[in-house]
């Protein structure tokens, strides 16, 4: 008897051994839109990567400043292969992207290492300096130190677990790198600890463990931001590891969090204090087993909008457009090459790239690799191109034969 599985429903966890032993990897559901709504979906390959034209520093940390893409390494900041700013000490003090935040105020770039040192780069020069201001260092000496940074309305805004504070406003005579001891505030809606601050949809979001407050710039003297009544999201980031989970996508933002009475899930917020859960039971179970930094990324390609995240048991993506058309979350899983064996076979692991950005008309993974939907492979560390599952393990120029990968 032949059983037809509705494969376009996305990732799931089967209680039956025969089905659960079969793993669909690097195939994503595709639900084309037709007159009257979405048509029946199919499976298509996830995009592969080729070595791009950027002869630059391979880095997991990138930011876009005035239209150019920069890479951040321990020794300094690169534009392409050129080191444009350097420091006398390491400016990247964590190995996980989820623990580092980068912002700019149009004149200065700030790099904040969670609980570690923070740095300013005045972009008119080539020197990166550690923030030694006494007010800033007072916050840094508090329990857990300064956690994250963002920039909004010309201010750099930082947080500790108790307070939110800002630097001076960038002006023609001040580049916004000074601090005033009176320019601070604390969360008001709930007493949960502050995990992160982030500018989203033009407003300052203060993420606590179980709630998220939205603040607006009301001006005046002292701290310029104030909580907007009725806009609080009654879910937060839960832990500092979740700061890497926030992504702005399609006039909304996605994050991994929960309330005091919920388990960890993936949520999409569109404003007004509302949020909608977009993860299913299988995705929630993967997150529950992940203790490390919850790294994520988002991108759009060919009209499809994706949010992806790492877990300790696989890298999973949701197609937000397909999910909207279908009326339920449509997830899929991606993997890559982790090592080559002596017999020529390969071992597979999580998706190997830590960042995806759009730059110079191309989607770039870890800055040097271009994501292409007409390519089904990836460049391994040796420089050789290899096909990734579900295709065969041979090199790219071999005939592409779709296969299914079985585990267990």
C-alpha positions in Angstrom: 0.0 0.0 0.0 1.3 3.4 -0.9 0.9 6.2 1.6 1.1 9.8 0.5 2.6 12.1 3.1 1.6 15.8 3.1 5.3 16.9 2.8 4.5 20.6 2.5 3.5 20.8 6.2 7.1 21.3 7.1 9.1 19.7 10.0 7.5 17.4 12.3 8.3 14.7 14.9 6.8 11.3 14.2 6.1 8.8 17.1 6.4 6.0 14.6 9.9 4.5 14.2 9.7 3.8 10.5 8.9 7.5 9.7 11.1 9.1 12.3 14.2 7.3 11.0 13.8 9.1 7.7 15.3 12.6 7.6 14.4 15.1 4.9 17.4 17.4 4.7 18.1 20.4 2.5 14.6 20.2 0.9 12.1 22.9 1.6 8.4 23.0 1.0 7.4 25.3 -1.8 3.8 26.6 -2.0 3.3 28.7 -5.1 0.5 31.2 -5.1 -2.2 30.8 -7.7 -5.5 32.6 -8.4 -7.8 32.0 -5.5 -4.9 31.1 -3.0 -2.0 28.8 -2.6 -1.7 25.6 -4.7 -0.6 22.2 -3.5 3.0 22.4 -2.4 6.1 20.5 -3.5 9.7 20.1 -2.3 12.5 22.0 -3.9 16.2 22.2 -3.0 17.5 24.8 -0.5 20.0 27.3 -2.0 23.7 26.4 -2.1 26.7 28.6 -2.0 29.6 29.5 -4.3 32.8 31.4 -3.5 31.8 35.0 -4.2 33.7 37.9 -5.6 34.6 39.4 -2.2 38.3 39.0 -1.5 37.7 39.9 2.1 38.1 38.8 5.7 36.0 35.7 6.5 34.1 36.6 9.6 31.0 35.7 11.5 30.4 39.3 12.4 29.3 41.8 9.8 27.6 45.2 9.8 26.6 47.6 7.0 27.7 51.2 7.4 26.8 53.9 4.9 26.2 51.3 2.2 29.4 49.3 2.7 29.7 45.9 4.4 32.4 45.6 7.1 33.7 42.5 8.9 34.8 42.4 12.5 37.7 40.3 13.7 39.6 40.2 16.9 42.3 42.5 15.6 40.0 45.1 14.0 37.5 46.0 11.3 37.9 45.1 7.6 36.5 46.5 4.5 37.0 43.7 1.9 40.6 42.5 2.6 41.8 45.8 3.9 42.1 46.4 7.7 40.6 49.9 8.0 40.6 50.1 11.8 42.7 48.3 14.5 42.9 48.1 18.2 45.6 47.3 20.8 43.5 44.6 22.3 40.9 42.1 21.0 37.6 43.7 20.2 35.8 40.4 19.9 35.9 38.7 23.2 33.2 36.0 22.7 33.3 33.1 20.2 29.5 33.1 19.7 27.8 35.8 17.6 24.8 35.7 20.0 26.9 37.5 22.6 28.1 40.5 20.5 26.1 43.5 19.4 27.2 46.3 16.9 25.6 49.7 16.3 26.4 53.0 14.7 25.2 56.6 15.1 26.3 57.7 11.6 29.7 58.9 12.9 30.9 56.2 15.3 30.6 52.4 15.4 30.2 50.7 18.8 31.0 47.1 19.5 29.7 45.6 22.8 30.8 42.3 24.1 28.2 41.0 26.5 29.7 41.4 30.0 33.1 42.2 28.5 34.7 45.4 27.1 33.0 47.8 24.7 34.7 49.8 22.0 34.2 52.9 19.8 35.5 53.4 16.3 35.4 57.0 15.1 35.0 56.3 11.4 36.9 59.4 10.4 40.1 57.6 11.6 41.5 54.1 11.9 41.8 53.6 15.6 39.4 51.6 17.8 39.3 52.6 21.4 38.0 50.9 24.5 35.2 52.8 26.3 36.8 54.0 29.6 34.3 56.8 30.5 33.8 56.7 34.3 30.0 56.6 34.0 30.1 53.7 31.5 32.6 51.9 33.7 30.3 52.3 36.7 27.6 50.3 34.8 30.2 47.9 33.6 31.3 47.2 37.2 27.8 46.2 38.2 26.7 42.6 38.4 26.9 41.0 34.9 28.2 44.3 33.4 26.9 46.0 30.2 25.0 43.6 28.0 24.0 45.0 24.6 24.1 48.2 22.5 21.9 49.7 19.8 21.5 53.2 18.2 18.3 55.1 17.9 17.6 58.8 17.1 21.3 59.7 17.3 21.9 58.1 20.7 23.8 54.9 21.6 21.7 53.0 24.1 23.0 50.3 26.4 21.6 48.0 29.1 22.6 46.2 32.2 20.3 43.7 33.8 18.7 46.5 35.8 19.1 49.7 33.8 18.9 51.2 30.3 21.3 54.2 29.7 22.4 56.3 26.8 25.4 58.2 25.5 25.1 61.8 24.4 23.3 62.9 21.2 25.4 63.0 18.1 25.7 66.6 16.9 28.0 68.7 14.7 30.3 69.2 17.6 29.8 65.9 19.6 30.1 62.4 18.1 27.9 60.9 20.8 30.6 59.1 22.9 30.1 60.9 26.2 27.9 59.8 29.1 25.9 61.6 31.8 25.2 59.8 35.1 21.5 61.0 35.0 20.7 59.6 31.6 19.2 56.2 32.6 15.9 54.4 33.4 14.6 51.0 34.3 11.9 48.7 33.1 8.4 49.6 34.5 5.9 47.0 33.4 7.5 44.0 35.1 10.3 43.4 37.6 12.0 40.8 35.4 15.6 41.4 34.6 16.5 43.3 31.4 18.1 41.0 28.8 18.6 43.2 25.8 17.6 46.5 24.1 17.1 46.7 20.4 15.7 49.2 17.9 12.8 47.6 16.0 10.4 49.3 13.7 11.8 52.7 14.7 11.1 52.2 18.4 13.3 51.1 21.3 12.4 47.6 22.6 13.5 46.6 26.1 13.5 42.8 26.3 13.1 41.4 29.8 13.1 37.7 30.7 9.3 37.4 30.3 8.0 40.8 29.0 9.1 43.3 26.3 8.5 47.0 26.7 8.3 49.4 23.8 9.8 52.9 24.5 9.5 56.1 22.4 11.7 59.2 22.3 9.8 61.9 24.1 12.7 64.3 24.3 13.3 66.6 27.3 16.3 66.7 29.6 17.9 63.6 31.0 16.9 60.1 29.7 14.9 60.8 26.5 12.9 57.5 26.2 9.6 56.6 27.9 7.5 53.4 27.9 4.5 53.4 25.5 1.3 52.4 27.4 -0.5 49.4 25.9 2.4 48.3 23.6 4.1 45.8 26.0 4.6 42.3 24.6 3.9 39.8 27.4 6.8 37.6 26.4 10.5 38.1 26.7 13.8 36.6 25.7 14.0 34.3 28.8 17.9 34.2 28.8 20.8 36.2 27.5 21.5 33.3 25.0 18.4 34.4 23.1 19.7 37.8 22.1 20.9 36.4 18.8 17.4 35.2 18.0 15.9 38.5 17.1 15.5 39.3 13.4 13.5 42.0 11.6 11.5 40.3 8.7 8.8 41.6 6.4 7.6 44.6 8.6 7.7 42.5 11.8 10.3 40.9 14.0 10.8 37.3 15.1 12.3 36.2 18.4 12.7 33.1 20.6 11.1 33.7 24.0 8.4 32.9 26.4 6.2 34.2 29.2 6.4 33.1 32.8 3.8 30.3 32.2 5.0 29.1 28.7 7.8 27.0 27.4 10.3 28.5 24.9 8.9 29.1 21.4 9.4 31.2 18.3 7.2 34.3 18.1 6.4 36.9 15.5 5.5 40.4 16.6 3.9 43.0 14.4 3.3 45.8 16.8 0.6 46.9 19.3 1.8 44.4 22.0 0.7 41.3 20.0 2.8 38.3 19.1 1.9 35.1 17.3 3.6 31.7 17.8 5.2 30.4 14.6 7.0 27.3 16.0 5.4 23.9 16.3 6.0 21.1 18.9 9.0 19.7 17.0 10.8 23.0 16.8 10.0 23.7 20.5 11.6 20.4 21.4 14.8 21.3 19.5 15.0 24.6 21.3 14.5 23.0 24.7 17.6 20.9 24.1 19.8 23.9 23.1 21.8 25.6 25.9 24.3 27.6 23.8 23.7 31.0 22.1 20.6 30.9 20.0 22.0 32.2 16.8 19.6 33.2 14.0 19.5 34.9 10.6 16.8 36.0 8.1 16.8 36.7 4.4 14.5 37.0 1.4 15.0 35.3 -2.0 12.7 35.0 -5.0 9.7 36.4 -3.0 10.2 33.9 -0.1 11.0 35.3 3.4 13.0 33.0 5.7 13.9 33.0 9.4 16.5 30.4 10.4 18.0 29.3 13.7 20.6 27.0 15.1 19.8 24.2 17.6 22.1 21.6 19.0 20.2 19.0 16.9 19.9 20.8 13.6 19.5 24.1 11.8 15.9 24.9 10.9 14.2 27.5 8.8 10.7 28.7 8.4 9.3 30.1 5.2 7.1 32.9 6.4 5.4 33.5 3.1 4.4 29.8 2.7 3.3 29.7 6.4 1.0 32.7 5.8 -0.5 31.2 2.7 -1.0 27.8 4.3 -2.2 29.0 7.6 0.3 27.0 9.7 4.1 27.1 10.3 6.1 25.6 7.4 9.6 24.6 8.6 12.5 22.7 7.0 16.0 21.6 8.0 19.3 22.4 6.5 22.8 20.8 6.9 26.3 21.1 5.6 29.6 19.3 5.4 31.6 19.0 8.6 34.5 16.8 7.6 35.9 14.6 4.8 36.8 11.0 5.4 39.8 9.1 3.9 37.5 7.0 1.7 36.1 10.2 0.1 32.8 10.2 1.9 31.7 13.2 3.9 30.1 13.8 7.3 27.3 16.3 7.8 26.5 18.8 10.5 24.6 21.9 11.2 24.4 24.7 8.6 28.0 26.0 8.6 27.3 29.7 8.1 26.7 32.1 11.0 25.5 35.2 9.1 23.5 36.0 6.0 23.4 39.6 4.7 22.3 41.3 1.5 25.2 43.3 0.0 26.0 44.7 -3.4 23.0 42.9 -5.0 23.9 39.4 -3.6 23.1 37.3 -0.6 26.3 36.6 1.2 26.9 33.9 3.8 29.8 34.8 6.2 30.7 37.6 3.8 32.6 35.6 1.2 30.1 33.0 0.0 27.2 33.8 -2.3 23.9 32.0 -1.8 22.4 30.9 -5.1 19.1 29.1 -5.8 20.7 27.6 -9.0 23.4 25.9 -7.0 23.0 22.9 -4.7 26.4 22.6 -3.1 28.8 24.4 -0.7 32.5 25.1 -0.6 34.2 23.0 2.0 37.3 24.2 4.0 39.6 22.6 1.4 38.2 24.8 -1.3 36.6 21.9 -3.1 32.9 22.2 -4.0 30.7 19.4 -2.7 27.1 18.6 -3.0 25.1 18.6 0.2 22.2 16.3 1.1 19.8 15.2 -0.2 22.0 15.0 -3.3 24.9 12.5 -3.7 28.2 13.0 -1.9 30.2 13.4 -5.1 31.7 16.6 -6.4 29.5 19.2 -8.1 30.3 18.2 -11.7 28.7 14.8 -11.2 25.2 14.3 -12.4 22.7 15.6 -9.8 20.7 12.7 -8.5 18.1 13.6 -5.9 18.3 11.0 -3.1 16.8 10.6 0.4 19.0 10.5 3.4 18.2 8.0 6.2 19.5 8.1 9.7 19.5 5.6 12.5 
